[in-house]
Amino acid sequence: MARSDKVAAVAELTNRFSSSAGVVLTEYRGLSVKALMQLRRSLGDDASYAVSKNTLTTIAAREAGLDAIEEQIIGPTAIAFINGDPIVVAKGLRDFARTNPQLVIKGGVLDGKFMSPDDVRKLADLESREALLAKVAGALQGVLQQAISLVSAPLSQTARLLAALEQAAGENPSLLASAPDQDPEPRREPTNEELTAQAAQPAASAAAEAGTAPAADPLAASAAEDN
């Protein structure tokens, strides 16, 4: 490889180390080209899988400030540059290694922190971001459905009551009419005694003022005799 090509390759690797959320170093000794293509497809958009010379990889790692992975750059090394969910990438490498034992996970770096092979396997055992979001969405949907049920239950009952009243009013419009005012208590005709007493009151008042007893009213006496 010409010097200019090596410089360009190092610059590209350095940029990928710096722009990635993390990297996982693997040994691919014994894997066929077809198997490597399958691995790349399984990682999808969450990672790019590249094979490079160890010397160039070591230089690029140093320039990117990832000196911690230099000890892992031994033997045939391929790098998974993490661009998406690191858990998905770890799961993809782990699952591929189960069916292809030639793939050996050496370790890596995530968010500037060194990862051993055990750390990568532990990362693969976690739930992915999509799975966690799905669980949160499911829990929120359940709570929201309960809240809707609590609010809508009284409203539905009120709607049924209004519908029943509307139907009843349609069958019998008089239900909506105002209640008639109650008839006042019938007037009672005064008796002869009450009439006589009422007639005698002015005369009694006048007599009291004059100091004499009132004269008997012949009409009142006649009325009294009749009773």
C-alpha positions as CSV (number, residue, x, y, z in Angstrom):
1,M,0.0,0.0,0.0
2,A,1.4,3.4,-1.0
3,R,2.2,5.9,1.8
4,S,-0.5,8.2,0.6
5,D,-3.0,5.4,0.7
6,K,-2.0,4.5,4.2
7,V,-2.4,8.1,5.3
8,A,-5.9,8.2,3.8
9,A,-6.8,4.9,5.4
10,V,-5.6,6.1,8.9
11,A,-7.5,9.4,8.5
12,E,-10.7,7.5,7.6
13,L,-10.3,5.0,10.5
14,T,-9.6,7.9,12.9
15,N,-12.7,9.7,11.8
16,R,-14.8,6.5,12.2
17,F,-13.4,5.9,15.7
18,S,-14.1,9.6,16.7
19,S,-17.6,9.7,15.2
20,S,-18.9,6.4,16.5
21,A,-20.6,5.9,19.8
22,G,-18.4,2.9,20.4
23,V,-16.5,0.1,18.8
24,V,-16.3,-3.7,19.3
25,L,-13.2,-5.5,18.2
26,T,-13.5,-9.1,17.0
27,E,-11.3,-11.8,15.6
28,Y,-12.7,-13.3,12.4
29,R,-10.1,-16.0,11.7
30,G,-11.6,-18.8,9.8
31,L,-14.8,-17.0,8.7
32,S,-15.6,-17.0,5.0
33,V,-16.4,-13.9,2.9
34,K,-20.0,-15.1,2.8
35,A,-20.2,-15.3,6.6
36,L,-18.7,-11.8,7.0
37,M,-21.4,-10.5,4.6
38,Q,-24.1,-12.2,6.6
39,L,-22.7,-10.6,9.8
40,R,-22.7,-7.1,8.2
41,R,-26.4,-7.6,7.1
42,S,-27.3,-8.8,10.6
43,L,-25.9,-5.6,12.2
44,G,-27.9,-3.4,9.8
45,D,-27.8,0.3,10.3
46,D,-26.7,0.1,13.9
47,A,-23.1,-0.7,13.0
48,S,-20.6,-0.9,10.2
49,Y,-18.3,-3.9,10.2
50,A,-14.8,-3.3,8.7
51,V,-11.6,-5.3,8.3
52,S,-8.3,-3.3,8.4
53,K,-4.6,-3.8,9.0
54,N,-3.6,-3.9,12.7
55,T,-0.8,-1.3,12.2
56,L,-3.2,1.2,10.6
57,T,-5.9,0.5,13.2
58,T,-3.5,1.0,16.1
59,I,-2.3,4.4,14.7
60,A,-5.9,5.5,14.1
61,A,-7.0,4.4,17.6
62,R,-4.1,6.5,19.1
63,E,-5.0,9.5,17.1
64,A,-8.7,9.1,18.2
65,G,-7.6,8.9,21.9
66,L,-8.5,5.2,22.2
67,D,-5.2,3.9,23.5
68,A,-7.0,1.3,25.7
69,I,-7.8,-1.0,22.8
70,E,-4.3,-1.3,21.5
71,E,-3.8,-4.6,23.4
72,Q,-6.8,-6.1,21.7
73,I,-5.5,-5.3,18.2
74,I,-3.8,-8.7,17.8
75,G,-4.3,-11.2,15.1
76,P,-6.9,-10.9,12.3
77,T,-9.1,-8.0,13.6
78,A,-12.4,-6.6,12.4
79,I,-14.1,-3.7,14.0
80,A,-17.8,-3.0,14.5
81,F,-18.3,0.7,14.5
82,I,-21.4,1.5,16.5
83,N,-23.7,4.0,14.9
84,G,-27.0,3.1,16.5
85,D,-28.2,1.1,19.5
86,P,-25.1,-0.5,21.2
87,I,-27.3,-3.2,22.7
88,V,-28.5,-4.2,19.3
89,V,-24.9,-4.4,18.0
90,A,-23.8,-6.5,21.0
91,K,-26.8,-8.8,20.6
92,G,-26.0,-9.2,16.9
93,L,-22.4,-10.1,17.5
94,R,-23.3,-12.5,20.3
95,D,-26.0,-14.3,18.3
96,F,-23.7,-14.6,15.3
97,A,-20.9,-16.0,17.4
98,R,-23.2,-18.7,18.7
99,T,-23.7,-20.1,15.3
100,N,-20.2,-19.2,14.0
101,P,-17.7,-19.9,16.8
102,Q,-14.9,-18.6,14.7
103,L,-16.0,-15.1,15.6
104,V,-14.3,-14.1,18.8
105,I,-15.3,-10.9,20.7
106,K,-12.2,-9.2,22.0
107,G,-13.7,-6.2,23.7
108,G,-14.2,-2.6,22.8
109,V,-15.0,0.9,23.9
110,L,-18.4,2.5,24.6
111,D,-18.8,6.2,25.4
112,G,-15.1,6.4,26.1
113,K,-15.1,3.5,28.6
114,F,-13.2,0.3,27.9
115,M,-15.3,-2.9,27.6
116,S,-14.0,-6.5,28.2
117,P,-15.5,-9.4,26.4
118,D,-17.7,-10.1,29.4
119,D,-18.9,-6.5,29.4
120,V,-20.0,-6.9,25.8
121,R,-21.9,-10.1,26.6
122,K,-23.6,-8.4,29.6
123,L,-24.5,-5.5,27.3
124,A,-26.0,-8.0,24.9
125,D,-28.2,-9.4,27.7
126,L,-29.9,-6.1,28.3
127,E,-33.1,-5.1,26.6
128,S,-32.8,-2.9,23.6
129,R,-34.0,0.7,23.4
130,E,-36.9,-0.3,21.2
131,A,-38.0,-3.0,23.7
132,L,-37.8,-0.6,26.6
133,L,-39.7,2.1,24.8
134,A,-42.4,-0.5,23.8
135,K,-42.8,-1.5,27.5
136,V,-43.1,2.2,28.6
137,A,-45.6,2.8,25.8
138,G,-47.6,-0.2,26.8
139,A,-47.6,0.9,30.5
140,L,-48.6,4.4,29.5
141,Q,-51.4,3.1,27.3
142,G,-52.8,1.0,30.1
143,V,-52.8,4.0,32.5
144,L,-54.4,6.2,29.9
145,Q,-57.1,3.6,29.2
146,Q,-57.9,3.4,32.9
147,A,-58.2,7.2,33.1
148,I,-60.4,7.3,30.0
149,S,-62.6,4.6,31.6
150,L,-63.0,6.5,34.8
151,V,-63.9,9.7,33.0
152,S,-66.1,8.2,30.4
153,A,-68.2,5.9,32.6
154,P,-70.2,8.7,34.3
155,L,-70.5,10.5,31.0
156,S,-72.0,7.5,29.3
157,Q,-74.4,7.0,32.2
158,T,-75.5,10.6,31.9
159,A,-75.9,10.2,28.1
160,R,-78.1,7.2,28.6
161,L,-80.2,9.1,31.1
162,L,-80.7,12.1,28.8
163,A,-81.6,9.7,25.9
164,A,-84.2,8.0,28.1
165,L,-85.7,11.4,29.1
166,E,-85.8,12.5,25.5
167,Q,-87.6,9.4,24.5
168,A,-90.1,9.7,27.4
169,A,-90.7,13.4,26.5
170,G,-91.3,12.4,22.9
171,E,-93.9,9.9,23.9
172,N,-95.6,12.2,26.5
173,P,-94.9,15.9,25.8
174,S,-96.8,16.9,28.9
175,L,-93.8,15.8,31.0
176,L,-92.0,18.9,29.9
177,A,-95.0,21.3,30.6
178,S,-94.9,23.5,33.7
179,A,-96.9,22.2,36.7
180,P,-100.2,24.1,37.0
181,D,-100.5,26.5,40.0
182,Q,-102.5,25.1,42.9
183,D,-106.0,26.5,43.3
184,P,-106.3,28.9,46.2
185,E,-108.3,27.8,49.2
186,P,-112.1,28.5,48.6
187,R,-113.6,31.5,50.4
188,R,-116.0,30.6,53.3
189,E,-119.2,32.6,53.6
190,P,-119.5,34.3,57.0
191,T,-122.3,33.1,59.4
192,N,-125.1,35.3,60.7
193,E,-123.3,35.6,64.1
194,E,-120.2,36.9,62.4
195,L,-122.2,39.4,60.3
196,T,-124.0,40.6,63.5
197,A,-120.7,41.0,65.3
198,Q,-119.2,42.9,62.4
199,A,-122.3,45.2,62.3
200,A,-122.2,45.8,66.1
201,Q,-118.5,46.8,66.2
202,P,-119.0,50.4,64.9
203,A,-121.8,51.0,67.3
204,A,-119.9,49.6,70.2
205,S,-116.9,51.8,69.4
206,A,-119.1,54.9,69.2
207,A,-120.8,54.1,72.5
208,A,-117.5,53.6,74.2
209,E,-116.5,57.0,73.1
210,A,-119.8,58.6,74.2
211,G,-119.8,56.6,77.5
212,T,-123.2,55.0,76.8
213,A,-124.3,51.5,75.9
214,P,-125.2,51.0,72.3
215,A,-128.8,50.6,71.5
216,A,-130.0,47.2,70.4
217,D,-130.2,46.8,66.7
218,P,-133.6,45.5,65.7
219,L,-132.1,43.8,62.6
220,A,-129.4,42.1,64.6
221,A,-132.0,40.9,67.2
222,S,-134.2,39.6,64.5
223,A,-131.3,37.8,62.9
224,A,-130.4,36.3,66.3
225,E,-134.0,35.1,66.9
226,D,-134.0,33.5,63.5
227,N,-130.8,31.5,64.4
